[in-house]
Amino acid sequence: MSILNQSTYHPLTETTAIELALNLSIFSEDAELSCKEIGDGNLNLVFHVIDTQAGKSIIIKQALPYAKVVGESWPLTLNRAKIEADALKTFGRIAPDFVPEVYYTDDVLAVTVMEDLSHLLIARTGFINGETYPLISTHVGEYLAKTLFYTSDYGLGPGRKKEQVQQFINPELCKITEDLILTDPYYDAETNEFEEGLRPIVVDLWRDEELKFHVNVLKKTFLTDAEVLLHGDLHTGSIFANNSETKVIDPEFAFYGPAGFDIGQVFANLLFQVIVNNKKRDLFVEHIETVWDVFKNTFTILWETENKEVLAQSASFLSYNLSKFFADALGFAGCELIRRTIGLAHVADLDGIKDEQTRLAAKRKSLELGGILIKQRKNIKELGEFIEIVKEKIN
């Protein structure tokens, strides 16, 4: 039976990935294909298929029915592959310069075949290795503005937006976010992971009732504010880049939620480099500033020229929304800083620091800054105030 006519799910191998590629007629019939499984994520298989003669290549991504980071004891829905593929197609129509092209999807096999981005590097890896990607913040700011506006009530219209909310219901992946980012780091959960040298500050965090109140408010926002279609996991490990190009990948956590969540994820993952990269700290501060400035300016233009809600076309209502997005972004950035420091699934920006005392110092700064952003998010009205707080706590 052709692999395209399968009626049940089974994991691909390098051999069957080649068979799939040939059956799709992406390559010529006499192509000499090689394939390597390159996935290093927590949830999927990723195959790199190359025509060794023509140099043409593709990526085949397949969802696994469990989380690789834990094993088969943590089952996951395969429907997330459809969510991801649909999100890539949606975001690709809105911001094609910043999203890989999708060639084929298969809901039974939970497979997406897409553009190969191996000429680019994962941004987090690049940053750690000394790259700075001068255009990445401009590109990400534009990507955020377009995807968040054009999937909102104001860019899409309430009727179509409600249809998309239904299309992108994603309870199992949202539950991961709700637990690992917005719940588990704030008590002694089994999923938490941190060095003993951090225990005193972590215990203080668990005892901080004011902090937990604000996290609960943010969690309520995450659960109830279906403002826009989110990527849902927009960290620097989900961005490929070089000095002229940026592509956003892996939106399997996509769902309708608060716009500030995606923005906050970007802020936090740039803040890790602000915390650890002494030599290029100012550059990464500028990246954060650029992300927000480009987002705000582009979103404002779209609001003023593409708005489908007549009564919403006012400067005061735009200002209200931007202020909410910013406050939410700061709060969710704080949650990401804390989660990536003491929760499940750390970041190499911090864990890759070899000297123990330097690493612990960086992680303490991450926890302290995270707490401040969560608690003070509504009091920080301007970008400049945010940057001043960051500089004060990091130096």
N, C-alpha and C positions, 0 to 999 in steps of 0.2 A: 504493500500500500504506500502511495506517495505520502511524504511527510506533510504535504499540504492538505491531505484529506483525513488527518487523524481525528478521531472522535473523543479521545481521552488525553489527558495531560501526561507528559513524561518529560523529564529533564533532557535537554540536548547534550550531546557530546561534541567534541571537535569534528568528528566524522559526520554526524547528522547535521551540524551547523553548515558544513560545506554542502551537503545534500540540499538543504533548504535554500541556500544561496543559488545553487544551480537551478533548482525548480522554479525560482522566481524570475529567472531570465535576466537577472541584473548583470551577470557576466556572460560572455560568449560561451557557446557550448564546448569549445575546445580550450577554455581557460584552464590554466594550471593553478588551482587554488591551494593556499595554505591557511591554516586556522590555528589560533592560540586563544585559550581561555585566559582573559586578563583581569577578570573581576577581582577587586580588592575591597568591595563594599560589604555591607552587612546583610543584604537582602536578595542579591541577584547573581546570576551568571552573566558574564559579558564575553562575547567571542569577537575577535578581530579576524576578519576574513580578507585575504589579499590575493589578487591575481598577480602572481609573481612576474609574469611577462609584461602585462599592460600597466602594472602599477596601480590599478584601480582597487579600492578597498571599501569595506562597509563594516558597520558594527551591528551585531545581533545581540540584543539584550533579552534575557528571559528571567521572569520572576520565579523565585523558589517558593515552595509552600511553607516555608519556615524562615526564621531569622538566622542567617549564617553566624552572626555574632554569638548566639546562644546555642543553636542546634534545633533538632526536630522537636524538642520539648516546648518550643515557642512557635506554634503554627500561625501562619498568616494567610489571608485571603489572596488568591491569584487575581482577583478582580482589580487589584492595584495596578496591574500591568495595563489594563484598559484605561483606568484613570490617568495613568502617566501618558499613554499614547494620545488620548483625547486632549490632555493638557498641552502636550507638545504641539499638536496640530492647532489648538486654539491660540496659544502664545505665538506660534509660528506665523499665523495669519496676521497677528497684531504687530509683532516685532520681528520680522523675518531675519533681520541682520544679526540677531542675538540668540537664535534658537536653531538647533540642528534640524535638517530636513528629515522627515519621516517617509520611508519608502514603502513600508508594508507593516501590517499588524495582524496578529492571530490571537483571538480571545481564548481559544481552547488551549493552545500551547503557551499562552501568556507571553508572547514574543512581540518585540518591536524591532524592526530593521531600519536602521537610520544612517545618516551621514557619518562618515569617519572623521573624527576630530583629532587624530593622532599627531597632526602637525602643530597642535596646540599643547599646552601643559596645564594640568590642574593648578588653579591659581594659588591654593594654599601651599602646594609643593614649590611652586615658583617663588613665592614670597619667602619661604624658609630658606631657599637656595640663593636668595639675594636679588631676585627679579623685582621690578617695581611696577611694570605694566602702566605706562603713563596715561593710557586711554580707558583703563578698566572702570574707573569710577564714573566717567562720563557715560560710558556705554551702559553700566548697570543703572545709573540714575534714569536714563532714557527708557531702558527696559521696564523699570518699575513704574514710571509714569504712564507708559502706554498700556501695559498689561493691567495695572490697577484701575486706570480710568475706563478703558474700553470693556471691562468686564463688570462695571458698576451699573447701578440704576441710571446714572447720568450719561454714561457713554453707550450703554446697551439698550436702555429702556426697561422699565419694570417688568413687562411681560416676558421678554426674551431672557432677562436676568433670572426670573423665577424658574424658567425651564432649565437654565444652566445650573442653578442651585441643586435641582433635583438630579441632574446628570452627574454632578460631582459630589454626591453624598459619599463620604469616605470614612465610615465609623472606625474601622480597625486601625487604620494609620493615624487618624486623629487621636485615638486612645493612646497610642505610643507617645505622641506629643504631650497630651494631657498628663500622662504619668511621668515621663522622663524629664520634661522641661518644667512643668507647672505643678508637680506634686512631690515626687520622690526626693528631690534634693532637700526638701524642707522638713524631713523627719528621717529617722534611722531606718531607711528602706533597704531591702536586700540588694537592690540594683545599684546602690551607691558604691563608689570606689574612689578612695583617696588615701594618700600617705598619712601615716600616724602623726607626722609633724604638723599636719593641718587640723588634727582633731580638736584642739582648743577653740579655734575660730569656727569650725564646723558646728561644734556643740553650742556655741553662742548663737550661731545662725538658727539652729533648731529651736532655741529658746526665745527667739525674737518674735514676739507676738505681733508687733507693728508690721514687721516685714511679711509675716504670713498673712496678715489681713490684706496687704496690698497685692500679694501674689494671688490671693483668692479673687480679688477684684479683676486682676488681669486674666485669670482663668475664666471667670464669668464672661468677660469680653470675648475671649477666644471661643467660648462655647456658643455664644448667642449673637454676636455681631457679624451677620453674613453680608459684609459690605462688598467684597470683591473676590474674584477667583485668585487664590494664593498659590504660589509655588509650594509653600509649606515647609521647605527645608533648604532655604536659600543661603547656604554658607559658602565659604571660599573653596570647599571641596566639591561643590556642585557648579563650579564655574571653570570653563576652559579659557585660556587666554594666551596671547603673545603681545608684542608691542603695538599691533594694529588691529587686532581682532578679539572679540569676546563672545563666548557662547554659554548659555545657561542650560544645564542638563538636569536630569533626574527629578522631575516634578511628580513623583509617585505619591507624595503627601498632599497633592493638590486638593483643595476644597474651598468652599466659600466661607471666608472669615474676615477678621479685622485687617485693614490695609497695613496698619502699623506692624503687624507680625513679620511680614517679609522684609520691610525696611529695617526693623530692629535686628533681624538675623544678620543682615548685611553689616549694620553698624557694629555689632558684637564681634563678628569675625574679622573685621578690620581692626577693632580695638585690641585683639590679641597681639597683632603686630605692633601696635602702639605700645603695649605693655612690655614686649620682649625685645623689640628691635631698637636699641638705643641709638644706633648710628643713623637710622632712617625714620625715626619717630615722627619728625615733622612732616615727612612725605606722606605717611599713612594718616596723619591727622588731616592733611589736605585732601586725601582720598575720601575721608568721611565727609568733610565739608562739601566736596564736589558732588558726591552722591546725593546729598540732600538738596543742594542748590539746583542741580540739573533736574532732579525729580520735581521740586517745587515749581520751577520755571516752566518745565514742559507740561506738567499737570495743569498749571494755570492756563496756559495757551489752549490746551484741549478743552478745559472746562468752559472757557470763554467762546470757543469756536465750534465745539462739537456737542455741546450739552443738549440732551433730549428732554430735559425737564424745564419748562418755561419759568416756573417760580424759583428754580434753583440758580438761575443765571444772575446771581448778585455777588458782589465782592465780599459782603459780610458773611454770606453762607459759605463761600469758598474758604474764607479765612477760618471759619469755625471748623470746617472739615480738615484743613491742613493742620490746625492746632491739635485736633484730636489725633490725627495720624502721627504727629511728632511725639506727643505725650505717650501714646501707645507704643511707638517705636522705642523710646527710651526704656520703658518698662520691660518690654519683651527682650530688648538687648541685655538688660540686667539679668533676666532669667536665663538667657543663653550663656552669659559669662559664668554664672554660678553652676549651671548644669554641666557645661563642658569642663569644669574644674573638679567637681566632686560627684557628678552623676555618672550614668552609663554613657559610653562612647565619648572619650576625651578627644582633644585636638593635639596634633603634633607640634603646633606652635608652642604649647606649654610642656607637654610630656617629652618633647625632644630635647629639652635643655638638660645637658649631661650633669652639670654640677648641681648637687642636691640642694644646697642652700640658695643658689640662684633660682632654681626651679620653684622651690617653696615660696620664695619671696615674690616671684611673679604670680603664683597662684593665690597668694594672700591678697595681692593687689587686685586680681580679677574678682575675688569674692567681695572685697570691700567696695570696689567700684560698682559691682553688680547690685549690691544692697542699696547703695546711694541712688542709683538710677531708678530702681524700683520704687523706692520711697518718695523721691523728690521729683518724679517724672512730670507731675502737673505744675510744679513750681518753676520748672526750667522752661522758660517761654521762648527763648531764642537759641539758635545754633551756637552763637558765641558763648552763651552761658554754659551750654553743654561742653564745649571744648575747654573752657576754663576749668570746669570741674574735673574733666579728664586729666588735664595737665597737672592740676594741683595734687591729685591722688596718685598719679603715676610717678612723678618726680620725687 
